[in-house]
């Protein structure tokens, strides 16, 4: 019984052969056995649930990349036997509104998509060492994050526009400026323009809010 328990709970405290693990799992499948999640949580103290926070759910309506990202996260967790609890932080919602997920021990870890700059509760969570992955960086020295090649891509865009003979270049952001990714893109744009001897003027920046309509209005 102890061996069966170790296998079904994916314990690494004892070394078991691959053959033994496969035999136990096959027997459980043949019997239609499903572990009681509440009982397993009481024993292990783990919820086997990962929290997934989307900083602004409205981005799901306009950004085709985010749904693919969420699908990949859910698929990877499912393959490892974990569930995903999706939460959204509405525009204007206070930073750190996900604290109750952590404090109530409803999740074992947290993934934050497009974190907001200056989110002090998020920084405090990193300081505590809570299992946390950011999709986007807040430049915390101890963060674990997945970032993008923003500077290179924007540099190529600026090279192209300047090569066409344009000199006064602006930008329309895809989101408000309290989002890390937006700030990073504007910083990269400014640096790329300076490389060509130009500057990014504040009056040449329009603020969007995740929708085509906001981009249209910002253009005027």
Backbone as ProteinMPNN parsed JSONL, in Angstrom:
{"seq_chain_A": "XXXXXXXXXXXXXXXXXXXXXXXXXXXXXXXXXXXXXXXXXXXXXXXXXXXXXXXXXXXXXXXXXXXXXXXXXXXXXXXXXXXXXXXXXXXXXXXXXXXXXXXXXXXXXXXXXXXXXXXXXXXXXXXXXXXXXXXXXXXXXXXXXXXXXXXXXXXXXXXXXXXXXXXXXXXXXXXXXXXXXXXXXXXXXXXXXXXXXXXXXXXXXXXXXXXXXXXXXXXX", "coords_chain_A": {"N_chain_A": [[0.824, -1.211, 0.0], [1.982, 1.203, 0.704], [3.783, 1.66, -1.367], [2.031, 1.969, -3.535], [0.723, 4.293, -2.718], [2.858, 6.123, -2.787], [3.407, 6.194, -5.536], [0.962, 7.082, -6.707], [0.765, 9.557, -5.569], [2.83, 10.826, -6.702], [5.306, 10.956, -5.431], [8.683, 11.762, -4.658], [10.27, 10.954, -2.685], [11.189, 8.42, -2.269], [13.086, 6.138, -4.164], [11.777, 4.585, -6.892], [11.4, 1.993, -9.302], [10.944, 2.484, -12.833], [9.354, 0.54, -13.994], [7.853, -0.408, -11.802], [6.347, 1.866, -11.139], [4.831, 2.139, -13.491], [3.336, -0.211, -13.438], [1.715, 0.165, -11.177], [0.259, 2.457, -11.951], [-1.051, 1.444, -14.197], [-2.642, -0.534, -13.034], [-4.299, 1.074, -11.47], [-5.618, 2.436, -13.48], [-6.958, 0.315, -14.761], [-8.733, -0.407, -12.773], [-10.24, 1.802, -12.629], [-9.658, 3.763, -10.793], [-9.793, 6.823, -9.069], [-8.027, 9.278, -7.473], [-8.923, 10.84, -4.396], [-9.206, 14.179, -4.359], [-9.526, 16.016, -2.271], [-8.769, 14.557, -0.037], [-6.107, 13.994, -0.705], [-5.069, 16.544, -0.639], [-5.257, 17.156, 2.06], [-3.385, 15.414, 3.137], [-0.957, 15.963, 1.759], [-0.818, 18.72, 1.73], [-0.89, 20.199, -0.533], [-2.531, 21.805, -3.28], [-2.521, 21.111, -5.901], [-3.028, 22.901, -7.888], [-2.558, 25.58, -10.092], [-2.431, 29.037, -10.104], [-3.51, 31.38, -12.523], [-3.046, 34.489, -13.592], [-4.467, 37.01, -15.464], [-3.615, 40.157, -16.376], [-5.344, 42.108, -17.425], [-8.397, 41.224, -18.394], [-9.715, 42.05, -20.723], [-7.961, 42.001, -22.786], [-8.11, 39.528, -23.905], [-10.037, 39.668, -25.812], [-8.985, 40.916, -27.991], [-6.346, 40.269, -28.533], [-4.717, 37.867, -30.23], [-2.613, 36.3, -29.497], [-2.592, 35.833, -26.721], [-4.744, 33.938, -26.007], [-3.628, 31.609, -27.176], [-1.34, 31.362, -25.653], [-2.479, 30.891, -23.113], [-3.709, 28.453, -23.629], [-1.467, 26.811, -24.035], [-0.281, 26.913, -21.493], [-2.278, 25.729, -19.895], [-2.387, 23.172, -21.047], [0.212, 22.152, -20.552], [0.196, 22.071, -17.746], [-1.905, 20.28, -17.299], [-0.838, 17.917, -18.3], [1.007, 17.391, -16.366], [-0.544, 16.796, -14.253], [-1.775, 18.885, -12.924], [-4.199, 21.412, -12.104], [-5.596, 24.435, -13.518], [-6.33, 27.589, -12.35], [-7.989, 30.286, -13.445], [-7.782, 33.76, -13.206], [-8.865, 37.144, -13.455], [-7.748, 40.521, -13.611], [-9.473, 43.275, -13.453], [-9.595, 46.331, -15.395], [-8.493, 49.119, -13.639], [-8.669, 47.772, -11.302], [-7.284, 47.006, -8.102], [-3.771, 46.707, -7.612], [-2.267, 43.588, -6.839], [-4.556, 42.202, -6.213], [-4.835, 39.516, -6.268], [-3.909, 38.405, -4.008], [-5.491, 37.007, -2.146], [-5.741, 34.492, -3.228], [-3.292, 33.344, -2.742], [-2.936, 33.652, 0.038], [-5.083, 32.215, 1.064], [-4.328, 29.716, 0.455], [-5.192, 28.427, -1.855], [-3.892, 27.871, -4.135], [-0.866, 26.423, -5.51], [1.103, 27.67, -6.867], [1.822, 30.527, -8.997], [1.117, 32.124, -12.078], [1.692, 35.037, -13.818], [0.37, 36.971, -16.298], [1.489, 39.502, -18.374], [2.384, 41.495, -16.318], [1.84, 44.317, -14.109], [3.551, 47.406, -13.947], [5.24, 48.567, -11.045], [3.806, 47.112, -9.164], [3.54, 46.565, -6.027], [2.63, 44.554, -4.119], [3.053, 42.299, -5.705], [5.833, 42.313, -5.992], [6.447, 41.877, -3.325], [5.53, 39.295, -3.032], [7.335, 37.91, -4.595], [9.626, 38.407, -3.102], [9.042, 36.874, -0.865], [9.471, 34.386, -1.817], [7.51, 32.848, -2.982], [6.26, 30.383, -5.253], [6.421, 31.528, -8.427], [5.876, 32.737, -11.693], [6.53, 35.093, -14.169], [5.042, 36.36, -17.094], [6.542, 38.365, -18.926], [8.538, 41.019, -17.667], [9.243, 42.516, -14.464], [11.547, 43.482, -13.66], [12.603, 42.605, -11.231], [15.142, 41.557, -9.04], [15.057, 38.881, -8.197], [13.165, 37.591, -9.678], [11.408, 35.106, -11.655], [11.039, 34.87, -14.978], [9.443, 35.033, -18.214], [10.468, 36.48, -21.077], [10.49, 38.762, -23.929], [11.783, 39.441, -27.257], [11.875, 42.305, -27.418], [13.422, 44.694, -27.796], [15.063, 44.136, -30.048], [13.167, 43.615, -32.099], [11.662, 46.001, -32.236], [13.722, 47.703, -32.88], [14.271, 46.856, -35.497], [11.905, 47.647, -36.714], [12.043, 50.437, -36.456], [14.36, 50.939, -37.961], [13.373, 50.294, -40.471], [11.31, 52.208, -40.889], [12.718, 54.63, -40.685], [14.434, 54.213, -42.8], [12.716, 54.615, -44.884], [12.643, 57.266, -45.057], [11.363, 58.782, -43.139], [11.175, 61.047, -40.37], [10.026, 62.221, -38.079], [8.745, 60.349, -35.732], [6.23, 58.516, -34.174], [4.162, 56.739, -31.758], [1.57, 54.395, -31.012], [0.326, 53.027, -28.202], [-0.534, 49.694, -27.16], [-1.808, 49.292, -24.826], [-2.664, 50.753, -21.574], [-0.136, 52.711, -19.864], [0.722, 51.591, -17.473], [1.349, 48.993, -17.707], [3.861, 46.528, -17.908], [4.89, 45.539, -20.38], [4.135, 47.478, -22.237], [5.532, 49.748, -21.352], [8.116, 48.787, -21.725], [8.259, 48.56, -24.495], [8.009, 51.22, -25.317], [10.327, 52.266, -24.196], [12.263, 50.846, -25.622], [11.69, 51.793, -28.171], [12.306, 54.528, -27.932], [15.074, 54.344, -27.446], [15.945, 53.188, -29.842], [15.307, 55.173, -31.685], [16.99, 57.229, -30.789], [19.405, 56.141, -31.48], [19.451, 56.65, -34.138], [19.646, 59.321, -34.094], [17.353, 60.721, -33.458], [14.449, 61.705, -31.484], [11.921, 60.539, -29.159], [9.072, 62.103, -28.876], [6.829, 63.224, -26.329], [4.324, 64.174, -27.114], [3.922, 62.766, -29.371], [3.004, 60.31, -28.796], [0.379, 58.081, -28.5], [-2.155, 56.755, -26.429], [-3.41, 53.554, -26.274], [-6.02, 51.129, -25.493], [-6.188, 48.277, -25.494], [-8.054, 47.767, -27.538], [-9.178, 47.911, -31.011], [-10.674, 50.203, -31.465], [-9.79, 52.027, -29.529], [-7.223, 52.423, -30.412], [-7.721, 53.653, -32.841], [-8.902, 56.066, -32.012], [-6.743, 57.14, -30.602], [-5.039, 57.732, -32.648], [-5.884, 60.117, -33.59]], "CA_chain_A": [[0.0, 0.0, 0.0], [2.864, 2.374, 0.759], [4.318, 1.872, -2.721], [0.935, 2.511, -4.345], [0.522, 5.675, -2.29], [3.976, 6.926, -3.291], [3.272, 6.367, -6.987], [-0.217, 7.89, -7.03], [1.003, 10.927, -5.105], [4.013, 11.309, -7.421], [6.334, 11.257, -4.44], [10.067, 11.513, -5.042], [11.014, 10.704, -1.447], [11.757, 7.076, -2.375], [13.373, 5.781, -5.546], [11.049, 3.422, -7.383], [11.727, 1.73, -10.698], [9.947, 2.888, -13.824], [8.447, -0.592, -14.163], [6.93, -0.433, -10.663], [5.417, 2.992, -11.289], [3.923, 1.857, -14.594], [2.411, -1.272, -13.012], [0.734, 0.773, -10.269], [-0.61, 3.337, -12.73], [-1.892, 0.612, -15.056], [-3.639, -1.162, -12.159], [-5.262, 2.112, -11.107], [-6.434, 2.697, -14.675], [-7.825, -0.847, -14.983], [-9.763, -0.406, -11.73], [-10.987, 3.062, -12.689], [-9.41, 4.487, -9.537], [-9.532, 8.258, -9.124], [-7.673, 9.756, -6.138], [-9.76, 11.886, -3.801], [-8.365, 15.372, -4.328], [-9.594, 16.644, -0.95], [-7.947, 13.759, 0.859], [-4.696, 14.183, -1.056], [-4.665, 17.871, -0.176], [-5.08, 17.107, 3.516], [-2.155, 14.685, 3.434], [0.236, 16.597, 1.188], [-0.814, 20.167, 1.912], [-0.843, 20.816, -1.855], [-3.821, 21.863, -3.962], [-2.309, 20.682, -7.282], [-3.656, 23.942, -8.706], [-1.725, 26.739, -10.393], [-3.198, 30.231, -10.422], [-3.098, 32.075, -13.743], [-3.621, 35.826, -13.532], [-4.378, 37.855, -16.654], [-3.661, 41.492, -15.79], [-6.563, 42.788, -17.879], [-9.076, 40.215, -19.215], [-10.194, 42.578, -22.002], [-6.968, 41.693, -23.815], [-8.514, 38.273, -24.531], [-10.943, 39.969, -26.912], [-8.318, 41.559, -29.125], [-4.988, 39.777, -28.744], [-4.78, 36.448, -30.584], [-1.489, 35.577, -28.895], [-2.872, 35.46, -25.338], [-5.442, 32.65, -25.908], [-2.697, 30.523, -27.474], [-0.484, 31.244, -24.468], [-3.259, 30.251, -22.058], [-3.89, 27.047, -24.009], [-0.21, 26.115, -23.778], [-0.101, 26.796, -20.04], [-3.234, 24.737, -19.396], [-1.998, 21.857, -21.559], [1.405, 21.701, -19.83], [-0.193, 21.743, -16.381], [-2.724, 19.068, -17.323], [0.054, 16.775, -18.515], [1.711, 17.13, -15.107], [-1.515, 16.483, -13.211], [-2.199, 20.085, -12.212], [-5.311, 22.2, -12.614], [-5.296, 25.854, -13.657], [-7.397, 28.487, -11.911], [-7.778, 31.544, -14.161], [-8.34, 34.962, -12.586], [-8.623, 38.37, -14.21], [-7.678, 41.764, -12.845], [-10.15, 44.241, -14.309], [-8.997, 47.664, -15.482], [-8.799, 49.909, -12.457], [-8.59, 46.945, -10.111], [-6.079, 47.312, -7.343], [-2.646, 45.785, -7.76], [-2.189, 42.619, -5.754], [-5.887, 41.686, -5.89], [-4.753, 38.063, -6.271], [-3.31, 37.972, -2.743], [-6.332, 36.047, -1.435], [-5.463, 33.16, -3.759], [-2.094, 32.851, -2.074], [-3.125, 33.602, 1.491], [-6.053, 31.166, 1.39], [-3.704, 28.448, 0.07], [-5.99, 27.795, -2.899], [-2.996, 27.546, -5.247], [0.505, 26.071, -5.149], [1.997, 28.555, -7.599], [1.103, 31.565, -9.718], [1.658, 32.663, -13.327], [1.102, 36.354, -14.071], [0.528, 37.381, -17.688], [1.543, 40.952, -18.563], [2.319, 42.142, -15.002], [1.808, 45.776, -14.098], [4.717, 48.058, -13.344], [5.001, 49.161, -9.731], [2.912, 46.286, -8.348], [4.301, 46.266, -4.804], [2.296, 43.231, -3.586], [3.697, 41.282, -6.541], [7.239, 42.303, -5.59], [6.512, 41.265, -1.991], [5.335, 37.864, -3.225], [8.626, 37.404, -5.077], [10.533, 38.46, -1.951], [8.708, 35.774, 0.044], [9.875, 33.126, -2.425], [6.363, 32.06, -3.437], [6.466, 29.915, -6.635], [5.803, 32.546, -9.269], [6.491, 32.97, -12.996], [5.961, 36.245, -14.861], [5.137, 36.441, -18.553], [6.872, 39.787, -18.922], [9.44, 41.242, -16.538], [9.133, 43.738, -13.666], [12.939, 43.788, -13.32], [12.932, 42.263, -9.846], [16.366, 40.737, -9.112], [14.821, 37.467, -7.895], [12.015, 37.091, -10.429], [11.521, 34.107, -12.719], [10.161, 35.466, -15.977], [9.571, 34.75, -19.639], [10.463, 37.787, -21.718], [10.431, 38.757, -25.375], [12.87, 40.168, -27.928], [11.268, 43.604, -27.712], [14.38, 45.688, -28.297], [15.495, 43.787, -31.408], [12.063, 43.752, -33.049], [11.355, 47.424, -32.414], [14.859, 48.274, -33.599], [14.086, 46.561, -36.915], [10.796, 48.479, -37.183], [12.554, 51.802, -36.581], [15.27, 50.955, -39.116], [12.555, 50.277, -41.684], [10.606, 53.491, -41.05], [13.734, 55.652, -40.964], [14.922, 53.945, -44.142], [11.743, 55.153, -45.841], [12.811, 58.711, -45.093], [10.583, 59.467, -42.102], [12.025, 61.594, -39.318], [9.24, 62.412, -36.852], [8.114, 59.038, -35.564], [5.497, 58.37, -32.911], [3.708, 55.386, -31.423], [0.302, 54.192, -30.309], [0.49, 51.864, -27.329], [-1.676, 48.776, -27.216], [-2.42, 49.249, -23.499], [-2.224, 51.852, -20.716], [1.302, 52.647, -19.605], [1.118, 50.919, -16.228], [1.705, 47.608, -18.016], [5.295, 46.388, -18.125], [5.22, 45.354, -21.785], [3.989, 48.767, -22.919], [6.674, 50.584, -20.964], [9.328, 48.229, -22.34], [8.252, 48.883, -25.916], [8.297, 52.643, -25.475], [11.745, 52.451, -23.879], [13.017, 50.327, -26.769], [11.463, 52.707, -29.293], [13.088, 55.737, -27.678], [16.493, 54.013, -27.616], [16.203, 52.959, -31.268], [15.284, 56.477, -32.356], [18.215, 57.946, -30.397], [20.492, 55.553, -32.254], [19.416, 57.307, -35.453], [19.753, 60.769, -33.904], [16.032, 61.313, -33.272], [13.894, 61.529, -30.145], [10.506, 60.171, -29.08], [8.409, 63.194, -28.165], [5.646, 62.798, -25.593], [3.1, 64.483, -27.861], [3.831, 61.846, -30.508], [2.593, 59.019, -28.245], [-1.048, 57.93, -28.209], [-2.399, 55.62, -25.534], [-4.511, 52.66, -26.578], [-6.55, 50.389, -24.354], [-6.429, 46.894, -25.916], [-9.061, 47.589, -28.581], [-8.956, 48.666, -32.243], [-11.312, 51.52, -31.346], [-8.924, 52.921, -28.748], [-6.105, 52.765, -31.281], [-8.227, 54.61, -33.846], [-9.063, 57.352, -31.346], [-5.421, 57.648, -30.239], [-4.401, 58.222, -33.851], [-6.357, 61.462, -33.845]], "C_chain_A": [[0.859, 1.262, 0.0], [3.415, 2.697, -0.627], [3.258, 2.489, -3.626], [0.712, 3.979, -4.014], [1.607, 6.583, -2.839], [3.833, 7.207, -4.784], [2.125, 7.309, -7.315], [-0.059, 9.339, -6.588], [2.247, 11.539, -5.719], [5.131, 11.723, -6.46], [7.722, 10.911, -4.976], [10.931, 11.19, -3.822], [11.692, 9.339, -1.449], [11.971, 6.771, -3.854], [12.651, 4.49, -5.914], [11.366, 3.235, -8.863], [10.589, 2.19, -11.605], [8.904, 1.792, -14.013], [7.399, -0.635, -13.05], [5.889, 0.668, -10.788], [4.385, 2.703, -12.381], [2.904, 0.782, -14.219], [1.326, -0.711, -12.111], [-0.253, 1.639, -11.039], [-1.555, 2.546, -13.624], [-2.994, -0.052, -14.238], [-4.713, -0.154, -11.767], [-6.196, 2.412, -12.277], [-7.421, 1.567, -14.921], [-8.99, -0.864, -13.995], [-10.635, 0.85, -11.77], [-10.798, 3.907, -11.447], [-9.102, 5.951, -9.798], [-9.222, 8.747, -7.715], [-8.626, 10.848, -5.668], [-8.908, 13.127, -3.6], [-8.372, 16.04, -2.963], [-8.713, 15.889, 0.042], [-6.47, 13.939, 0.581], [-4.196, 15.539, -0.563], [-4.418, 17.874, 1.319], [-3.757, 16.447, 3.886], [-0.919, 15.458, 2.989], [0.334, 18.092, 1.471], [-0.771, 20.924, 0.602], [-2.218, 20.773, -2.511], [-3.749, 21.298, -5.374], [-3.007, 21.636, -8.255], [-2.692, 25.108, -8.864], [-2.633, 27.917, -10.742], [-2.63, 30.898, -11.665], [-3.811, 33.421, -13.774], [-3.384, 36.559, -14.846], [-4.61, 39.288, -16.186], [-4.884, 42.287, -16.198], [-7.29, 41.844, -18.829], [-9.542, 40.736, -20.574], [-9.212, 42.3, -23.135], [-7.325, 40.4, -24.548], [-9.399, 38.512, -25.753], [-10.22, 40.447, -28.158], [-6.939, 40.996, -29.446], [-5.026, 38.278, -29.006], [-3.663, 35.636, -29.955], [-1.855, 35.039, -27.513], [-3.665, 34.153, -25.233], [-4.537, 31.46, -26.213], [-1.761, 30.281, -26.294], [-1.217, 30.514, -23.35], [-3.474, 28.769, -22.353], [-2.621, 26.247, -23.704], [0.039, 25.901, -22.298], [-1.018, 25.717, -19.478], [-2.83, 23.326, -19.812], [-0.802, 21.304, -20.791], [1.064, 21.306, -18.399], [-0.998, 20.451, -16.327], [-1.857, 17.832, -17.477], [0.82, 16.41, -17.25], [0.758, 16.883, -13.942], [-1.983, 17.671, -12.411], [-3.397, 20.729, -12.898], [-4.882, 23.663, -12.698], [-6.525, 26.664, -13.266], [-7.128, 29.863, -12.514], [-8.499, 32.683, -13.443], [-8.0, 36.153, -13.459], [-8.609, 39.568, -13.295], [-8.249, 42.856, -13.735], [-9.418, 45.583, -14.305], [-9.438, 48.487, -14.285], [-8.772, 49.107, -11.174], [-7.274, 47.171, -9.396], [-5.002, 46.26, -7.57], [-2.626, 44.836, -6.573], [-3.526, 42.028, -5.366], [-5.914, 40.163, -5.835], [-4.192, 37.529, -4.953], [-4.146, 36.91, -2.034], [-6.131, 34.628, -1.947], [-4.296, 32.522, -3.021], [-2.345, 32.647, -0.591], [-4.097, 32.509, 1.912], [-5.55, 29.779, 1.015], [-4.555, 27.691, -0.947], [-5.124, 27.378, -4.084], [-1.612, 27.205, -4.706], [1.52, 26.969, -5.831], [1.168, 29.53, -8.411], [1.859, 31.961, -10.98], [0.941, 33.974, -13.596], [1.417, 36.764, -15.506], [0.449, 38.9, -17.787], [1.431, 41.692, -17.235], [2.373, 43.659, -15.112], [3.04, 46.339, -13.399], [4.324, 48.637, -11.987], [4.038, 48.385, -8.859], [3.675, 45.822, -7.109], [3.922, 44.923, -4.176], [2.931, 42.102, -4.393], [5.173, 41.163, -6.175], [7.401, 41.624, -4.222], [6.361, 39.756, -2.085], [6.628, 37.212, -3.716], [9.625, 37.364, -3.924], [10.299, 37.288, -0.992], [9.143, 34.419, -0.511], [8.713, 32.257, -2.855], [6.597, 31.633, -4.886], [5.703, 30.787, -7.629], [6.586, 32.709, -10.564], [5.774, 34.149, -13.652], [6.104, 36.067, -16.364], [5.294, 37.925, -18.857], [7.666, 40.055, -17.651], [9.125, 42.54, -15.814], [10.511, 44.149, -13.142], [13.248, 43.582, -11.836], [14.14, 41.331, -9.885], [16.14, 39.248, -8.88], [13.66, 36.873, -8.689], [12.401, 35.939, -11.348], [10.535, 34.552, -13.786], [10.468, 34.95, -17.378], [9.451, 36.101, -20.334], [10.56, 37.644, -23.239], [11.565, 39.593, -25.959], [12.386, 41.549, -28.368], [12.248, 44.554, -28.381], [14.793, 45.386, -29.743], [14.397, 44.038, -32.427], [11.726, 45.216, -33.298], [12.498, 48.123, -33.138], [14.729, 48.055, -35.097], [12.963, 47.42, -37.503], [11.257, 49.921, -37.395], [13.494, 51.918, -37.773], [14.477, 51.037, -40.419], [11.91, 51.643, -41.934], [11.587, 54.617, -41.37], [14.277, 55.47, -42.379], [13.988, 54.441, -45.231], [11.798, 56.675, -45.918], [12.034, 59.474, -44.037], [11.494, 59.901, -40.952], [11.272, 61.841, -38.013], [8.363, 61.181, -36.675], [7.452, 58.958, -34.19], [5.078, 56.936, -32.685], [2.328, 55.445, -30.798], [0.456, 52.923, -29.497], [-0.739, 50.97, -27.426], [-2.407, 48.704, -25.879], [-2.006, 50.486, -22.718], [-0.777, 51.649, -20.279], [1.69, 52.041, -18.262], [1.415, 49.444, -16.452], [3.176, 47.534, -18.427], [5.641, 46.318, -19.607], [5.116, 46.654, -22.566], [5.161, 49.682, -22.608], [7.953, 50.105, -21.637], [9.394, 48.584, -23.822], [8.557, 50.36, -26.161], [9.766, 52.943, -25.187], [12.611, 51.991, -25.043], [12.876, 51.244, -27.973], [12.301, 53.964, -29.141], [14.57, 55.487, -27.925], [16.835, 53.824, -29.083], [16.211, 54.265, -32.043], [16.544, 57.278, -32.041], [19.415, 57.422, -31.17], [20.583, 56.185, -33.646], [19.513, 58.829, -35.336], [18.429, 61.473, -33.739], [15.563, 61.074, -31.844], [12.423, 61.146, -30.231], [9.813, 61.229, -28.233], [7.124, 62.695, -27.507], [4.367, 63.071, -26.379], [2.943, 63.626, -29.114], [3.428, 60.446, -30.057], [1.097, 59.045, -27.962], [-1.272, 56.682, -27.392], [-3.62, 54.825, -25.964], [-4.967, 51.914, -25.342], [-7.054, 49.017, -24.802], [-7.405, 46.73, -27.084], [-8.703, 48.364, -29.84], [-9.534, 50.073, -32.161], [-10.44, 52.496, -30.598], [-7.711, 53.322, -29.571], [-6.505, 53.794, -32.317], [-8.337, 55.999, -33.219], [-7.714, 57.969, -30.992], [-4.7, 58.228, -31.44], [-4.79, 59.654, -34.169], [-6.294, 62.312, -32.586]], "O_chain_A": [[0.509, 2.264, -0.624], [3.503, 3.863, -1.013], [3.541, 3.412, -4.389], [0.534, 4.808, -4.906], [1.321, 7.686, -3.305], [4.104, 8.316, -5.243], [2.289, 8.233, -8.111], [-0.673, 10.241, -7.16], [2.678, 12.622, -5.326], [5.809, 12.729, -6.674], [7.908, 9.902, -5.656], [12.159, 11.157, -3.907], [12.657, 9.122, -0.716], [11.135, 7.108, -4.693], [12.888, 3.439, -5.318], [11.574, 4.208, -9.588], [9.433, 2.271, -11.191], [7.717, 2.075, -14.173], [6.217, -0.864, -13.306], [4.698, 0.439, -10.573], [3.2, 2.991, -12.21], [1.745, 0.851, -14.63], [0.155, -1.061, -12.252], [-1.46, 1.567, -10.809], [-2.715, 2.92, -13.796], [-4.141, -0.13, -14.68], [-5.898, -0.485, -11.734], [-7.397, 2.615, -12.097], [-8.582, 1.812, -15.25], [-10.096, -1.283, -14.335], [-11.629, 0.957, -11.051], [-11.68, 4.685, -11.083], [-8.263, 6.283, -10.636], [-10.077, 8.642, -6.836], [-9.075, 11.676, -6.46], [-7.996, 13.134, -2.772], [-7.351, 16.574, -2.53], [-8.006, 16.491, 0.851], [-5.664, 14.027, 1.507], [-3.053, 15.67, -0.126], [-3.483, 18.515, 1.798], [-3.089, 16.866, 4.831], [0.045, 15.594, 3.743], [1.423, 18.665, 1.457], [-0.632, 22.148, 0.597], [-2.977, 19.822, -2.321], [-4.782, 21.031, -5.988], [-3.506, 21.224, -9.302], [-2.087, 25.565, -7.894], [-3.512, 27.789, -11.594], [-1.413, 30.972, -11.838], [-5.026, 33.487, -13.958], [-2.245, 36.711, -15.288], [-5.677, 39.604, -15.658], [-5.41, 43.063, -15.401], [-6.851, 41.672, -19.966], [-9.745, 39.942, -21.493], [-9.582, 42.355, -24.308], [-6.896, 40.194, -25.684], [-9.498, 37.652, -26.628], [-10.77, 40.393, -29.258], [-6.42, 41.231, -30.538], [-5.334, 37.499, -28.103], [-3.754, 34.41, -29.885], [-1.478, 33.921, -27.163], [-3.289, 33.305, -24.424], [-4.661, 30.413, -25.578], [-1.431, 29.138, -25.976], [-0.654, 29.626, -22.71], [-3.429, 27.933, -21.451], [-2.695, 25.137, -23.177], [0.51, 24.841, -21.887], [-0.588, 24.887, -18.678], [-2.921, 22.391, -19.016], [-0.789, 20.131, -20.418], [1.585, 20.313, -17.89], [-0.808, 19.627, -15.433], [-2.119, 16.808, -16.847], [1.235, 15.264, -17.076], [1.184, 16.773, -12.792], [-2.535, 17.501, -11.324], [-3.582, 20.606, -14.109], [-3.931, 24.081, -12.037], [-7.619, 26.449, -13.787], [-6.162, 30.531, -12.145], [-9.681, 32.575, -13.117], [-6.966, 36.169, -14.126], [-9.361, 39.633, -12.323], [-7.585, 43.312, -14.666], [-8.72, 45.927, -13.351], [-10.624, 48.54, -13.962], [-8.843, 49.671, -10.082], [-6.265, 47.492, -10.023], [-5.294, 45.072, -7.702], [-2.928, 45.227, -5.445], [-3.641, 41.412, -4.307], [-6.907, 39.578, -5.403], [-4.021, 36.319, -4.804], [-3.597, 36.013, -1.394], [-6.322, 33.665, -1.205], [-4.306, 31.33, -2.716], [-2.01, 31.603, -0.03], [-3.959, 31.936, 2.993], [-6.243, 28.783, 1.222], [-4.633, 26.463, -0.908], [-5.571, 26.616, -4.941], [-1.228, 27.626, -3.615], [2.677, 27.024, -5.415], [-0.051, 29.383, -8.508], [3.08, 32.114, -10.962], [-0.289, 34.019, -13.6], [2.581, 36.888, -15.884], [-0.523, 39.512, -17.346], [0.478, 42.446, -17.037], [2.889, 44.208, -16.085], [3.5, 45.806, -12.389], [3.212, 49.135, -11.81], [3.497, 48.939, -7.902], [4.37, 44.806, -7.144], [4.815, 44.202, -3.731], [3.304, 41.07, -3.835], [5.705, 40.059, -6.061], [8.364, 40.892, -3.992], [6.98, 39.015, -1.321], [6.971, 36.104, -3.305], [10.381, 36.403, -3.784], [11.239, 36.774, -0.386], [9.182, 33.426, 0.216], [8.886, 31.058, -3.074], [7.085, 32.436, -5.681], [4.473, 30.774, -7.656], [7.813, 32.808, -10.543], [4.544, 34.19, -13.682], [7.162, 35.67, -16.851], [4.311, 38.647, -19.025], [7.47, 39.365, -16.651], [8.784, 43.543, -16.44], [10.631, 45.037, -12.298], [14.062, 44.304, -11.26], [14.162, 40.399, -10.689], [16.947, 38.43, -9.321], [13.22, 35.762, -8.397], [13.553, 35.81, -11.763], [9.331, 34.609, -13.536], [11.574, 34.501, -17.681], [8.438, 36.786, -20.192], [10.695, 36.537, -23.762], [12.221, 40.355, -25.248], [12.48, 41.91, -29.541], [11.939, 45.15, -29.413], [14.861, 46.297, -30.568], [14.648, 44.603, -33.492], [11.527, 45.625, -34.442], [12.264, 49.039, -33.926], [15.035, 48.949, -35.887], [13.053, 47.869, -38.645], [10.904, 50.551, -38.392], [13.429, 52.895, -38.518], [14.855, 51.751, -41.347], [11.957, 52.168, -43.046], [11.315, 55.458, -42.227], [14.548, 56.448, -43.076], [14.41, 54.663, -46.366], [11.105, 57.296, -46.724], [12.047, 60.705, -44.04], [12.455, 59.212, -40.608], [11.85, 61.68, -36.938], [7.369, 61.0, -37.378], [8.06, 59.297, -33.175], [5.577, 56.022, -33.342], [1.968, 56.422, -30.141], [0.694, 51.853, -30.056], [-1.839, 51.431, -27.735], [-3.493, 48.13, -25.793], [-1.097, 51.202, -23.137], [-0.261, 50.532, -20.324], [2.877, 51.982, -17.94], [1.702, 48.718, -15.501], [3.667, 48.365, -19.192], [6.587, 46.97, -20.05], [5.922, 46.906, -23.461], [5.717, 50.316, -23.504], [8.776, 50.912, -22.068], [10.47, 48.877, -24.343], [9.277, 50.706, -27.098], [10.377, 53.776, -25.856], [13.576, 52.662, -25.41], [13.837, 51.449, -28.715], [12.932, 54.418, -30.096], [15.25, 56.311, -28.537], [17.899, 54.253, -29.528], [17.022, 54.45, -32.951], [17.103, 57.93, -32.922], [20.336, 58.177, -31.479], [21.656, 56.243, -34.247], [19.47, 59.541, -36.34], [18.364, 62.696, -33.864], [16.195, 60.337, -31.086], [11.762, 61.392, -31.24], [9.955, 61.244, -27.01], [6.42, 61.851, -28.06], [3.425, 62.282, -26.316], [1.952, 63.745, -29.834], [3.499, 59.498, -30.839], [0.608, 59.932, -27.264], [-0.641, 55.654, -27.639], [-4.73, 55.355, -26.015], [-4.375, 52.047, -24.271], [-8.195, 48.642, -24.529], [-7.56, 45.612, -27.575], [-7.999, 49.37, -29.762], [-8.969, 51.018, -32.71], [-10.348, 53.665, -30.974], [-7.22, 54.444, -29.443], [-5.734, 54.698, -32.639], [-7.917, 56.99, -33.816], [-7.552, 59.187, -31.072], [-3.851, 59.108, -31.294], [-4.102, 60.331, -34.932], [-6.659, 63.487, -32.616]]}, "name": "protein", "num_of_chains": 1, "seq": "XXXXXXXXXXXXXXXXXXXXXXXXXXXXXXXXXXXXXXXXXXXXXXXXXXXXXXXXXXXXXXXXXXXXXXXXXXXXXXXXXXXXXXXXXXXXXXXXXXXXXXXXXXXXXXXXXXXXXXXXXXXXXXXXXXXXXXXXXXXXXXXXXXXXXXXXXXXXXXXXXXXXXXXXXXXXXXXXXXXXXXXXXXXXXXXXXXXXXXXXXXXXXXXXXXXXXXXXXXXX"}
